[in-house]
Amino acid sequence: MTPALTPRREFWLLVTLAGIQFTHILDFMIMMPLGPQFTALFGITDAQFGLLVSAYTLAAGLSGLLASAYIDRFGRKRLLLWLYSLFALATLACGLAPTYGALMGARIAAGVFGGVLSALSQTIVADVIPFERRGRAMGIVMTAFAVSSVAGVPAGLFLAAHLSWHAPFFGIATVSAVLALLALRTLPPLRGHLQGSDRPSPLGGIWQVLAARNHQRAFVFSALLMFAGFTVIPYITIYLQANAGVRPDQIPLIYLAGGALTLFTARLFGRLTDRLGKVVTFRRAALLAIVPMMATTLVQPLPFWAILPVSCAFFVCMSGRMIPGMAILTSAADPALRGTFMTLNSAVQSAAMGLAAFTGGLIIGRDAHGLVQHYWMAGLLGAAAALGAVWMAPRLHLHGAPAGLG
């Protein structure tokens, strides 16, 4: 078992993991508002751009499958540092890419290392933080999404507008290098999971995870959780600019406002997760998120001040459901096999995100005037997946939960 940390060490561990998540999330998020630039620069279709987004997530899924064979056989800190360094190099390669094909290859490399990073960070939280405080801990780590929206995406778009699209990736790689040095100093060894002589072989551990009925249900829940958002998310910027009349210079304001609100509401969702229960909070947040998701896919040309509340509600609700959702998933894992479960879960989530983004790209199209068509159908598909996740959540057994409380 991992020894208990002092409140100060625990705080710095969570801050460091939030920083790592920040760069990993920003590396993924920055692609979406740059969609109009990439489609014009490389002369590609919306579906080809969706494939560029999907390549990252599908590569992350494949690497998660491979990582499940070794993640529980190394110290968490050592593995995290190696993967994070390689992720930084892959992101640097994205910034250096001269063509669509080269960018595709670099995105695949970034996905290979970034996908495992996310699973490893969540595993560390579950290893260190007790069940009764795990919602708050996830709230802190997942403020990375808000910070990436408030500071990262607007800054990246500013660099792209005033320098070039290459500049945001150079910036992410630089920040990643600084955070790797911080992780080297602040993270404890995290080798408690290596103790004991009865650990299964790599393939044996994978089989134990896959054979467990509760894990199977958790993977279904996880796939639905991610699919629900990513039929819509990659195409928000394209739709708002083409159909709703949002100007390119207003896009950073959408991310800034939505992220600023999420920065405050993430902690609130974390507290509610621990107070009301993980399943109850998830159910309410997931159902609530359907409303702004559908509104986003149907919004018509309106003044910017009228569009902004819709996009802010989308940010808050979609990120809010992820906090109890990830607390449910980390608690559904058998503690002895948590690292293997979380890396396999990363593969499931990445595959679901990639499939959702690709499916969304196939559903939408353009008319003769360049307007995006059938976006609402992608929203309906995401809403159906959200309802499936709501149905599945109470059917999971959560390790460490008091009787009758999820």
Helices and strands as residue ranges (DSSP letters): H 7-29, H 35-41, H 46-67, G 71-73, H 76-96, H 100-128, G 131-133, H 134-141, H 143-147, I 148-152, H 153-162, H 166-186, G 192-194, H 202-211, H 213-230, G 233-235, H 236-242, G 248-250, H 251-276, H 278-298, H 304-332, G 335-337, H 338-363, E 365-366, E 372-373, H 375-392, G 393-395
